[in-house]
Amino acid sequence: MITLDWPWVLLALPLPFLTTRLPRARAHIGSALRLPFYAELPAVTVERSAGASWPRLLLAALVWILLVLAAARPQWVGEPIGLPIAGRDLMLALDISGSMEQEDYELNGRAVTRLAAVQAVATDFVKRRDQDRLGLILFGTQAYLQTPLTFDGATVDTLLNEAVVGLAGRETAIGDAIAVAVKRLREQPEGQRVLVLLTDGQNTAGTLDPLVAAQLAAQAGVRIHTIGIGGGEMGIRTPFGIRLMRQGSDYDPATLKQIAELTGGRFFSATNREELETVYAELDRLEPNERDERTFRPQRALFVWPASAALLLTVGLAVASARRGRV
């Protein structure tokens, strides 16, 4: 529909009419400037035609109406459109250290690395969070922000699947990854700051202890859900196929549990792909997509149309007056 942003401007419409009703100044009879050559001036006669003045008065009135209408800022307002406002700012911190290249997960009937299994399942998780702002942190020996918080889940998914083992070093800096997440989440609305930490090993690098980082996260109101990758049997390639062995002692579920408890989150252990899918389903339940009841109505300014019409009419009146002056 069409509305006026400043409807009170329409009060100016009767101003030209009111000015004609004002009392006129009385003629003052007194001394005047005498022109000694007045008698030599040619006689000037002004012919007025009442029939010709009325059309010009009507056009002038129309110009005034159009100008006042343009000043009232008419605009077209569209139908309400729902805004995709999320209830969560969710950061994913993914371990891409050297141990994530172990092939002890199965995908479509073949052995795959831990990273490949996480990427396959995390893709579905990211697609389901279409109303959340997502971010991605990759960490190994170093931790760095790969994607800031954004509604663009497709970009997050693309960069998640492009991550490769060893890109950030082959050790594991869990504490530094938590610190990077806290830095990015602490300015967001309270109660909506969530970190999902995925790792398969102990903290072996970085400058910050994981438990100290978890305490800082708790103070900043960041809730951390930890997911332990592996921890079950480890696949080793042999000439006779994949041989399963118990994983080494680098897996540290105790620290991951403490991190989750300190921040009010949950610890999950995903020793295979099925468990990993269950973990993401549980995270959907723990961190539901919440939408604010907000709408947006598109607007388009229309003042240019009455303003342009007033300009064209004014030019027409000026041209007509010039022609009458030459006749």
Buried (B, 14 or more C-beta within 10 A) or exposed (E): EEEBEEEEBBEEBEEEEEEEEEEEEEEEEEEEEEEEEEEEEEEEEEEEEEEEEEEEEEBBEEBBBBBBBBBBBBBEEEEEEEEEEBBBBBBBBBBBBBBBBBBBBBBEEEBBBBBBBBBBBBBEBBEBBEBBBBBBBBBBBBBEBBBEBBBEBEBBBEEBBEBEBEBBBBBBBBBBBBBBBBEBBBEBEEEBBBBBBBBBBBBBBBEBBBBEBBBBBBEBBBBBBBBBBBBBBBBEEEEEEBEEEEBEEEBBEEBBBBBBBBBEBBBBBBBBBEBBBBBBEEBEEEBEBEEEEEEEEEEEEBBEEBBEBBBEBBEEBEEBEEEEEEE
